[in-house]
Amino acid sequence: MQDRILENATLVLPDRVQHGWLAVVDGRIAEIGEGRAPERGLDLQGDHLIPGLVELHTDHLESHYAPRPKVRWHPLGAVLAYDAQIAASGITTVFDSLRAGSDPDGSGLGPELMQLAGAIETAKGADLFRADHRTHLRCEIPSADLMETVRDFTARYPVGLISLMDHTPGQRQFRDIDKYYTYATRGGRSLSEIQANTALKIRDGRAFNAINRPALVDLARERGIALASHDDTTLADVAMARDEGVRLAEFPTTVDAARAAHEAGITVMMGAPNLIRGGSHSGNVAAEDLAREGLLDVLSSDYVPASLLMAAFGLPERVEAITLPEAIATVTANPARATGLTDRGAIARGLRADLVRVRPAAGVPVVRQVWRQGVRVA
């Protein structure tokens, strides 16, 4: 651990922005002050200093491991390259999103899930990571091999978050079948192949849901794993999630679903790319619209790690009622709280010194330095 003073900073505190300094001792924030520091430290030249970002849902690890159709990279090499990108994006705590459950055509990680998980544990054990890595199992409920895979995985590795996903075409995210076909063909498969696979998904989806969803909920309760619903669309979707004890609503597709989740005390998360692009690539509700309604609690980088910081700094410009501290909380304090992490997510005395130095340039927040528990990692 490195003791240090960071001075001449624009501190983004939980309730305000102020010019000042902070002291780090034994990896924790020991003191915070306004104005000039009592002694010389690292001069941040007026740059913003924010808490380290907390990422709950990123699909990006799989793109490092499988960069092209039928191409697999070295698992440990993929994990370390992904970690470097995560840290360089200002993310100091990341829930690595790993998919459990195969499609009828055999797509998905399958047994390779264990290879990636093993590589993550190897990197942790050797202290190779820049960020703090935890596991988010993205569970595709309409999958024949789901529960066998999840039981095997949770017996071997710790899991911090499980999402209840159902990408059966015709509902939730893919209510519009044509948009689903556009999404599915991006991997190079023919439309006829996609359509045949879609028919199998629709045929089997309801039956597997009836078996797998309650089994998954029971497993999460038994092991004390936080639950997330995924792509809630209707009031019935949200009512089911509430009864299951879901803490986090990932990417609700309608305003009605987001409002119902919010009223039920479920944290609402939307994609940062959705906010930056001005809408959903699937034609669902825009994150900015939910923000204007006071229904946006957490942002996730989803498929672009750098989007998390861009969205947080851009949110107050898009929605005047949201302050910079409130926007930063959507990528720090709020996701930490949703997953029970009480030792991080804000610049406050006693919390971990997970910190990011940011300088806005040409409308883009640029990460200049990153510290995890007081040690520089990027």
Secondary structure, DSSP 8 states (H G I E B T S, - for coil): ---EEEEEEEEE-SS-EEEEEEEEETTEEEEEEESS-SS--EE-TT-EEEE-EEEEEE-HHHHHH-SSTT----HHHHHHHHHHHHHHTTEEEEEEEEEES--TTS-S-TTHHHHHHHHHHHHHHTT--SSEEEEEEEEESS-TTHHHHHHHHHHHS--SEEEEE---TTSGGG-SHHHHHHHHGGGS--HHHHHHHHHHHHHHHHHHHHHHHHHHHHHHHHHT-EEEEES--SHHHHHHHHHTT--EEES-SSHHHHHHHHHTT-EEEEEHHHHHHTS-TTS---HHHHHHTT---EEE-BT-TTHHHHHHHHHHHH-TTS-HHHHHHTTTHHHHHHTT--S-SS--TTSB--EEEEEEETTEEEEEEEEETTEE--
